[in-house]
Amino acid sequence: MDAAAATTNTIAVEIVALTKQYAIDIPAAVDQIDLRIASGSYCCLLGPSGCGKSTTLRMIAGHETVTHGDILLENRNITRLPAAARGTAMMFQSFALFPHLSALDNVAFSLKMKGVAKAERHRRAAELLERVAMGHLAQRKPGELSGGQQQRVALARALITEPKVLLLDEPLSALDPFLRVQMRAELRRWQKELGLTFIHVTHSQEEAMALADTMVVMNHGLIEQVGSPHQVYNHPASEFVARFMGGHNVLQTPAGQVAVRNDHMRIVPATEPGDSGLRATITDLEYQGIYVLLGLALAEAPPSLKSVSVLLHESHFLARPFALGQQVLLSWEEAHARLLGPGAQRPAMRTSQPQKPRRDELAAMAA
């Protein structure tokens, strides 16, 4: 079996019924989640602030104690081991570089703490700095480096410990938008070249979709959905996932609650003969370059339906412009509607454990 095939058939990290409870009188920060992450994959933990993604990462790293459950790294239980004995390394949001040390000494620092001789630790640090294209700046201090250069030093410092899994806590959030796009391409390249398992926490849907082999969408300490970016975006498992990922309208139909991508919606002028659909009024027009985003208010909408959007290609909009206040008919093809909720058909998720219904779903089913 070749290395690539072996990688896809092995599990790097498995978490079982993992729970973090800070106090008995408040909801758990992480609530009995199960997850399996394939070796050599790029996994993104994604969700809004307070969803439990960073707490989960910190428990894997050993920087947060586990209330209940287990963490296994390559079938070795590391739940109670100190951080330094786990085989993981953490790359922090702030980079946490020592300002008084050169890039070379920052990378070599952990080896110094282990008693490695100066010549050897500098040799290994220099090799890693060359690998991340920072060898020519090895003697500069962090204050003399750009944000992207500091990130490369932080990556080299994490890699010098030869981890089996690299943990990244919002590593791009401190960078400007242009550099963020550039650095996520580099992260993806480094991950593939190194063949390591990366577990990356982010609140950015765009970032997760650009980087991940596997996306883990979290909400209120629970896992809402696990799958590839394509699966999660095109087959959202719940109303929360559809709304959080964006680009979807959540609608109530006779078959139940469905999500329809806004680029799959069809609108025509309400005055056009022979067409049918939901009557709506255009309330917003937003030019986005390649696309034009239309906001609509339905004539007969339940209170829970706050807004509907339609995304049109610029060429389509220019060929048939719409205007604010215009009355239109809204429709979509049945094949583009994704059923949400416990009864929905969900795609197979090779790297995940079977998902448990959320507590609010259980309560609804019991009612």
Beta strands, then each sheet from edge to edge (+ up, - down):
strand 1: 11-20
strand 2: 30-38
strand 3: 42-46
strand 4: 68-73
strand 5: 76-77
strand 6: 88-91
strand 7: 165-169
strand 8: 197-202
strand 9: 214-219
strand 10: 222-227
strand 11: 248-253
strand 12: 256-261
strand 13: 266-269
strand 14: 278-287
strand 15: 291-298
strand 16: 308-313
strand 17: 327-331
strand 18: 337-339
sheet 1: 2+ 1- 4+ 5-
sheet 2: 6+ 7+ 8+ 3+ 9+ 10-
sheet 3: 11+ 12- 18+
sheet 4: 13+ 17- 14+ 15- 16+
end
